[in-house]
Amino acid sequence: MHPIFFRLPEWFPFLGGEPITSFGVFMFFAFMTGGVLLRAEMGRVGLDRERAWDILFMGVVGGIVGAKVYYVLLNWPDTVRDPLGMLLSRGGMVWYGGFIGATLLILWEIRRRKLPLPLMAEITAAPLAIAYAVGRMGCFMVGDDYGRPTDSWVGIRFPSGTPPTRVDALEQHFGITVDPALVEKYGQVVPVHPTQLYEIGLSTLIFFILWRLRGHKHGVGWLWFLWMVLAGAERFLVEFVRVKDDRFLGPLTLAQLISLMLIGGGLYGMWRMRARAEGAAA
């Protein structure tokens, strides 16, 4: 893995010597990918293309702030011990927190610009799906958000991950007791499920499905609710093999609870949009 691509030269103003991380680079690529596709989609439906960059800016700000707020609340004992360290750390880019924060600021921007909300939701679905896939590549490169230890052929070891997939690190950070047979076979650094790659593949598939269905006749906004269902199902399933320490709901994680809410809201929205479209046609 390559958590750091390179370091800025010491003479660079303010940031001399700071690392350029693969996570940061792919986060940038993710936002730009979503922005470029959203710009094309806004042009396709007759909206001002350049407004896409305003939406993107709000998504960046809201996403980063929302992710960090979610992270510090989820890890409240650590936040109490070291609030400044938690707020200023490079980590903590939690997807659902970022999604909530970005959604709130984007909604505000859409209302401020008097853009049609159902149409904006419709054309945002596919760009969001592929942007998520690109961003997950950054998680893979730094060895973050991986899964549980496994002896299957898909297993990957992250010796420099955050944290590394060492036996002691897995137990310390996640309370995972590694099977002694794995330790005997692989040593102290064991392979885990590459859940980042699972999500990259599934989210890319979701993108192609949504892109293919852009010409549907189920009512404006239906595609957004379909994304909610597919993205929620994808995350819900992957969470079963992800190594997590937030299984507050029995075997389910907090992310799975949010995923179920997304699926339920998406199914209801799809039904409403389709019923409305059929009623208008009748």
Rosetta blueprint (number, residue, H / E / L):
1 M L
2 H L
3 P L
4 I E
5 F E
6 F E
7 R E
8 L L
9 P L
10 E L
11 W L
12 F L
13 P L
14 F L
15 L L
16 G L
17 G L
18 E L
19 P E
20 I E
21 T E
22 S H
23 F H
24 G H
25 V H
26 F H
27 M H
28 F H
29 F H
30 A H
31 F H
32 M H
33 T H
34 G H
35 G H
36 V H
37 L H
38 L H
39 R H
40 A H
41 E H
42 M H
43 G H
44 R H
45 V L
46 G L
47 L L
48 D L
49 R L
50 E L
51 R H
52 A H
53 W H
54 D H
55 I H
56 L H
57 F H
58 M H
59 G H
60 V H
61 V H
62 G H
63 G H
64 I H
65 V H
66 G H
67 A H
68 K H
69 V H
70 Y H
71 Y H
72 V H
73 L H
74 L H
75 N L
76 W H
77 P H
78 D H
79 T H
80 V H
81 R H
82 D L
83 P H
84 L H
85 G H
86 M H
87 L H
88 L H
89 S L
90 R L
91 G L
92 G L
93 M L
94 V L
95 W H
96 Y H
97 G H
98 G H
99 F H
100 I H
101 G H
102 A H
103 T H
104 L H
105 L H
106 I H
107 L H
108 W H
109 E H
110 I H
111 R H
112 R H
113 R L
114 K L
115 L L
116 P L
117 L H
118 P H
119 L H
120 M H
121 A H
122 E H
123 I H
124 T H
125 A H
126 A H
127 P H
128 L H
129 A H
130 I H
131 A H
132 Y H
133 A H
134 V H
135 G H
136 R H
137 M H
138 G H
139 C H
140 F H
141 M H
142 V H
143 G L
144 D L
145 D L
146 Y L
147 G E
148 R L
149 P E
150 T L
151 D L
152 S L
153 W L
154 V L
155 G L
156 I E
157 R L
158 F L
159 P L
160 S L
161 G L
162 T L
163 P L
164 P L
165 T L
166 R E
167 V H
168 D H
169 A H
170 L H
171 E H
172 Q H
173 H H
174 F H
175 G L
176 I L
177 T L
178 V L
179 D L
180 P H
181 A H
182 L H
183 V H
184 E H
185 K H
186 Y H
187 G L
188 Q L
189 V E
190 V L
191 P L
192 V E
193 H L
194 P L
195 T H
196 Q H
197 L H
198 Y H
199 E H
200 I H
201 G H
202 L H
203 S H
204 T H
205 L H
206 I H
207 F H
208 F H
209 I H
210 L H
211 W H
212 R H
213 L L
214 R L
215 G L
216 H L
217 K L
218 H L
219 G L
220 V L
221 G L
222 W H
223 L H
224 W H
225 F H
226 L H
227 W H
228 M H
229 V H
230 L H
231 A H
232 G H
233 A H
234 E H
235 R H
236 F H
237 L H
238 V H
239 E L
240 F L
241 V L
242 R E
243 V L
244 K L
245 D L
246 D L
247 R L
248 F L
249 L E
250 G L
251 P L
252 L E
253 T L
254 L H
255 A H
256 Q H
257 L H
258 I H
259 S H
260 L H
261 M H
262 L H
263 I H
264 G H
265 G H
266 G H
267 L H
268 Y H
269 G H
270 M H
271 W H
272 R H
273 M H
274 R H
275 A H
276 R H
277 A H
278 E H
279 G H
280 A H
281 A H
282 A L
